[in-house]
């Protein structure tokens, strides 16, 4: 890949975002390998510039924010395409009005307007390829961008949200319209095969996410800890099931076990979690930090004895990879792609989803078993190095992008 190749556009619903730093790392890795990446975000960043780290501020400064253009910018872009290619704009409108959320024509029109902005921005950037993370509304915009300004369209599909509402997300159409699709897990690939025509299966390839072991460095934990430190990092939401973790902690407290729990993150479930903590009398044992940057999260990994993520729905959480790379033994659940990362009793422990007794049992095993914690941590670290090394996996993605570029040129 040389600098003479045209840039590739990345489109994300929100960028930079504290819960999606893996996208930023992926882009940085691709640039380091010689790919020219320009970034667009439908929505503004999830934090103020002052709250970002330096590299995030730089990304935000170089990103095209679609909604920030306002309706004036959208009307200008629509007029541009009306003059340049009225037939394509008409086709995009016909398609877009049928893709609105809940069948709403207003949402459909908004998608077309956003696509007009992105397509014109790509044209100005000289970008002939568009890559979209997640199969959500941004992926819908991607279809319409391709309609307005023919380009190579590819997706990275994570799950599980895309699979919760396949018809509403128009996921089968997105698979038909895409030229190539990256799946972060074999589970995601299987789900896409299930909802798409076999003619499109050749587009699908598994390329896993990963972490940089140089950033999340392995360190052994003390075996003689008097009070075991539990850590959970993630958005406070029903899908992450932190309330279930609070309930398990109440049972462990009643058994007389010595532990503390730190919950890192924020989200719609915060008030309910705080209520559950107060109702259980766990205020002295459980601490909520709110959202933290990567430096602060790494500091919590360094102090933790056990990492727990009792999710009811996931892709393959990067935070589990970060914990495993750091030497923290993990407890999670066998949902979606997680078993591709954590093998029960080999690289971690898996509790039955939604079962507080199962979660309590696995927590008890690790709290009372320092030798088990150490053996699982060692095996987990080896698993991350073997299959979830960020540099290796980004290099695989870069090769795929180069092959797609070469194929497009040859065609």
C-alpha positions in Angstrom: 0.0 0.0 0.0 1.5 3.3 -1.1 0.5 6.9 -0.6 -0.5 7.1 -4.3 -3.5 5.0 -3.6 -6.8 6.9 -3.0 -7.9 7.4 0.5 -10.6 5.2 2.1 -13.4 6.8 4.1 -14.5 5.4 7.4 -18.0 6.2 8.5 -19.1 5.7 12.1 -22.2 6.7 14.0 -20.2 8.5 16.7 -16.5 9.1 16.6 -14.4 9.4 18.7 -16.4 7.6 21.4 -15.2 6.3 24.7 -16.8 2.9 24.3 -15.5 2.5 20.7 -11.8 3.3 21.1 -11.1 0.0 19.2 -12.2 1.8 16.0 -9.7 4.6 16.6 -6.9 2.1 17.3 -7.8 0.2 14.1 -7.6 3.4 12.0 -4.3 4.3 13.6 -3.0 0.8 12.9 -4.1 1.0 9.2 -2.5 4.3 8.8 0.8 3.0 10.2 0.7 0.3 7.6 0.3 2.9 4.8 -3.4 3.1 4.3 -4.8 6.6 3.8 -7.9 6.8 6.0 -10.3 9.8 6.3 -13.0 9.7 8.9 -16.6 10.8 9.1 -19.1 10.6 12.0 -22.8 11.0 11.8 -23.0 12.4 15.3 -20.6 14.6 17.3 -18.1 13.0 19.8 -19.5 11.8 23.1 -17.3 14.2 25.1 -16.1 17.7 25.0 -12.7 18.3 23.5 -11.3 19.1 26.9 -12.3 15.7 28.2 -10.5 13.9 25.4 -6.9 12.6 25.3 -4.5 14.2 22.9 -4.8 11.6 20.2 -8.6 11.7 20.4 -8.6 15.5 20.0 -6.5 15.1 16.9 -8.9 12.6 15.4 -11.9 14.8 16.2 -10.2 17.8 14.6 -9.7 15.8 11.3 -13.2 14.2 11.3 -16.1 15.3 9.1 -19.2 15.6 11.3 -22.3 15.1 9.3 -25.1 16.5 11.5 -22.9 19.5 12.4 -23.5 20.7 8.8 -27.1 21.4 9.7 -30.1 21.5 7.3 -28.4 24.3 5.3 -25.5 22.0 4.6 -27.8 19.1 3.8 -29.9 21.2 1.4 -26.7 22.4 -0.3 -25.5 18.8 -0.7 -28.9 17.6 -2.1 -28.9 20.5 -4.6 -25.3 19.5 -5.6 -26.4 16.0 -6.4 -29.6 17.2 -8.1 -27.5 19.2 -10.5 -24.7 16.6 -10.9 -26.8 13.4 -11.1 -30.6 13.9 -10.8 -31.3 10.3 -11.8 -29.1 9.0 -9.0 -30.6 11.4 -6.5 -34.1 10.3 -7.5 -33.1 6.6 -7.1 -31.5 7.3 -3.7 -34.7 9.1 -2.6 -36.9 6.2 -3.7 -34.7 3.8 -1.8 -34.1 5.9 1.2 -37.8 6.7 1.9 -38.3 3.0 2.4 -35.5 2.6 4.8 -36.7 5.1 7.5 -36.8 3.9 11.1 -40.2 2.4 11.8 -41.2 3.1 8.2 -41.0 6.9 8.8 -40.5 8.9 5.6 -38.9 11.7 7.7 -36.1 9.4 8.9 -35.7 8.1 5.3 -35.3 11.6 4.0 -32.8 12.4 6.8 -30.7 9.3 5.7 -30.7 10.6 2.1 -29.6 14.0 3.3 -26.8 12.6 5.4 -25.7 10.3 2.5 -25.6 13.4 0.2 -23.3 15.1 2.6 -21.0 12.1 3.0 -21.0 11.4 -0.8 -19.9 14.9 -1.6 -17.3 14.9 1.2 -15.9 11.6 -0.1 -15.7 13.1 -3.6 -13.8 16.1 -2.3 -11.4 13.8 -0.4 -10.9 11.6 -3.5 -12.1 8.5 -1.6 -13.5 5.7 -3.7 -14.0 3.3 -0.8 -16.4 3.5 2.1 -16.1 1.3 5.2 -18.8 1.5 7.9 -18.5 0.1 11.4 -21.7 -1.6 12.7 -24.8 -2.5 10.7 -26.9 0.3 12.2 -28.2 3.6 10.7 -24.7 4.5 9.5 -24.8 1.4 7.4 -28.1 2.5 5.9 -26.5 5.8 5.0 -23.7 3.8 3.4 -26.1 2.1 1.0 -27.4 5.5 0.0 -23.9 6.9 -0.4 -23.1 4.1 -2.9 -26.3 4.9 -4.7 -25.4 8.6 -5.1 -21.7 8.1 -5.8 -20.7 4.6 -6.8 -18.0 3.3 -4.5 -16.7 0.1 -3.0 -18.8 -0.4 0.2 -17.7 -2.6 3.0 -18.9 -3.1 6.6 -17.6 -4.4 9.9 -20.5 -6.2 11.6 -20.2 -6.7 15.4 -23.6 -7.8 16.8 -25.6 -8.3 18.8 -27.7 -5.2 18.2 -27.9 -5.7 14.4 -29.3 -9.2 14.9 -32.0 -8.1 17.4 -34.1 -6.5 14.6 -33.0 -7.9 11.3 -36.0 -6.6 9.3 -35.9 -3.2 10.9 -32.2 -2.8 10.3 -32.7 -4.0 6.7 -29.7 -6.2 7.3 -30.3 -8.6 4.4 -30.4 -5.6 2.0 -27.2 -4.3 3.5 -25.5 -7.7 2.9 -26.7 -7.6 -0.7 -25.5 -4.0 -1.3 -22.1 -4.5 0.4 -19.1 -5.5 -1.7 -17.3 -7.0 1.3 -18.2 -7.6 4.9 -15.8 -8.0 7.9 -17.2 -10.1 10.8 -15.6 -9.7 14.2 -16.5 -13.3 15.2 -17.5 -16.6 13.6 -20.8 -16.2 15.5 -21.4 -12.9 13.6 -20.6 -14.5 10.3 -23.0 -17.3 11.0 -25.8 -14.9 11.8 -25.2 -13.0 8.6 -25.2 -16.2 6.6 -28.5 -17.1 8.2 -30.2 -13.9 7.0 -28.5 -13.5 3.6 -28.7 -15.3 0.3 -25.9 -17.9 -0.2 -24.7 -15.9 -3.3 -23.5 -13.2 -0.8 -21.6 -15.6 1.6 -18.3 -15.2 -0.3 -18.3 -11.5 0.8 -18.1 -12.5 4.5 -14.8 -12.9 6.3 -13.8 -13.2 9.9 -11.3 -10.6 11.1 -11.2 -10.3 14.9 -10.7 -7.2 16.9 -7.8 -7.1 19.4 -5.7 -5.2 21.9 -2.1 -4.1 22.0 -0.2 -6.2 24.5 2.3 -3.3 24.9 -0.5 -1.1 26.2 -2.3 -3.7 28.3 0.8 -5.4 29.9 0.6 -8.7 31.7 1.3 -8.6 35.4 0.8 -11.4 38.0 -1.6 -10.8 40.9 -0.8 -11.3 44.5 -2.1 -14.6 45.8 -2.5 -13.6 49.4 -5.0 -10.7 48.9 -7.1 -10.2 52.1 -9.8 -8.4 50.2 -10.3 -9.5 46.6 -10.9 -6.6 44.2 -13.6 -7.2 41.6 -13.8 -5.0 38.5 -16.4 -4.5 35.8 -15.9 -2.1 32.9 -18.7 -1.4 30.5 -21.7 0.7 29.7 -24.3 0.6 32.5 -27.1 -1.1 30.6 -29.5 -3.9 30.8 -27.5 -5.9 28.2 -24.4 -5.8 30.5 -26.5 -7.0 33.5 -24.6 -5.1 36.2 -27.7 -5.3 38.4 -27.3 -9.1 38.3 -23.7 -8.6 39.5 -24.9 -6.5 42.4 -27.3 -9.3 43.4 -24.5 -11.8 43.3 -22.4 -9.5 45.5 -25.1 -9.5 48.1 -25.1 -13.3 48.2 -21.3 -13.3 48.5 -21.4 -10.7 51.3 -23.9 -12.8 53.2 -21.5 -15.7 52.9 -18.8 -13.7 54.7 -16.5 -13.3 51.7 -14.1 -10.3 51.6 -14.3 -8.4 48.4 -14.9 -5.0 46.8 -16.4 -4.2 43.4 -15.6 -1.3 41.1 -18.1 -0.5 38.3 -16.5 1.7 35.6 -18.8 3.2 33.0 -22.0 5.1 32.7 -25.4 4.6 31.0 -29.1 4.4 31.2 -29.1 1.8 34.0 -27.1 3.9 36.5 -30.0 5.0 38.6 -31.3 1.4 38.9 -27.9 0.1 39.8 -27.4 2.7 42.4 -30.8 1.8 43.8 -29.9 -1.9 43.9 -26.7 -1.1 45.7 -28.4 1.0 48.3 -31.2 -1.6 48.8 -28.7 -4.4 49.3 -26.6 -2.3 51.8 -23.5 -2.7 49.6 -22.6 1.0 49.5 -19.3 0.4 51.3 -18.4 -2.5 49.0 -19.4 -1.3 45.5 -18.0 1.9 43.9 -19.2 3.5 40.7 -16.6 5.7 38.9 -18.6 6.9 35.8 -16.9 6.9 32.4 -13.1 7.0 32.4 -10.4 7.4 29.8 -8.1 4.6 28.7 -5.3 5.6 31.1 -7.6 5.4 34.1 -9.1 2.1 33.0 -5.6 0.6 32.6 -4.8 1.7 36.2 -7.9 -0.2 37.4 -6.8 -3.3 35.5 -3.5 -3.1 37.2 -5.2 -3.2 40.7 -7.9 -5.7 40.0 -7.9 -9.4 41.0 -10.9 -10.5 39.1 -12.7 -9.0 36.1 -16.4 -9.8 35.6 -18.8 -9.0 32.8 -22.2 -10.8 33.2 -23.6 -9.8 29.8 -26.9 -11.0 28.3 -25.9 -9.9 24.8 -22.5 -9.0 23.3 -20.3 -9.2 20.3 -16.8 -10.1 21.6 -16.1 -7.3 24.2 -12.7 -5.7 23.7 -12.7 -5.0 27.4 -12.4 -8.7 28.1 -9.4 -8.8 25.8 -7.9 -5.9 27.7 -8.4 -7.6 31.1 -7.0 -10.9 29.8 -4.0 -9.2 28.3 -3.4 -7.4 31.6 -3.4 -10.6 33.6 -6.8 -10.3 35.2 -8.8 -13.6 35.3 -12.2 -13.1 33.8 -15.8 -14.3 34.4 -18.4 -13.7 31.7 -21.2 -15.6 30.0 -21.3 -17.8 26.9 -23.4 -15.4 24.7 -22.8 -14.7 21.1 -19.0 -14.5 20.3 -17.7 -14.7 23.9 -16.9 -18.5 23.8 -14.5 -17.7 20.9 -12.5 -15.8 23.4 -13.2 -17.4 26.8 -13.2 -21.2 27.0 -14.8 -22.3 30.3 -12.2 -23.4 32.9 -9.4 -22.9 30.5 -9.1 -19.2 29.7 -11.7 -18.0 32.1 -15.0 -18.9 33.7 -18.5 -18.7 32.1 -21.7 -18.3 34.1 -25.2 -19.1 32.8 -26.6 -15.9 31.4 -29.2 -14.3 33.6 -28.6 -16.8 36.5 -27.5 -15.1 39.7 -26.7 -18.4 41.4 -24.4 -19.5 38.5 -22.7 -16.1 38.6 -22.3 -16.3 42.4 -20.8 -19.7 42.1 -18.2 -18.7 39.5 -17.3 -15.6 41.6 -17.0 -17.6 44.7 -14.6 -20.1 42.9 -12.3 -17.3 41.9 -12.5 -15.3 45.2 -11.6 -18.4 47.1 -9.1 -19.8 44.6 -5.9 -17.8 44.0 -4.3 -20.8 42.3 -7.2 -21.0 39.8 -7.0 -17.2 39.3 -3.4 -17.5 38.3 -3.8 -20.5 36.0 -6.7 -18.9 34.2 -4.8 -15.6 33.9 -1.8 -17.3 32.3 -3.9 -19.2 29.8 -6.0 -16.1 29.0 -2.9 -14.1 28.2 -1.7 -16.7 25.8 -5.1 -16.8 24.1 -5.0 -13.0 23.5 -1.5 -13.2 22.2 -2.4 -16.0 19.8 -5.8 -14.8 18.4 -6.5 -11.2 19.6 -3.3 -9.3 19.1 -4.3 -5.9 17.6 -1.3 -5.5 15.4 -1.6 -8.9 13.8 -5.3 -8.6 13.3 -5.1 -5.0 11.8 -2.4 -6.3 9.5 -4.9 -9.0 8.3 -7.5 -6.3 7.8 -5.0 -4.2 5.9 -4.2 -7.1 3.6 -7.9 -7.6 2.9 -8.4 -3.9 2.1 -5.4 -4.1 -0.3 -6.8 -7.2 -2.0 -10.2 -5.5 -2.4 -8.5 -2.4 -3.9 -6.5 -4.5 -6.3 -9.5 -6.5 -7.4 -11.5 -3.3 -8.0 -8.6 -1.9 -10.1 -8.4 -5.1 -12.1 -12.1 -5.1 -12.7 
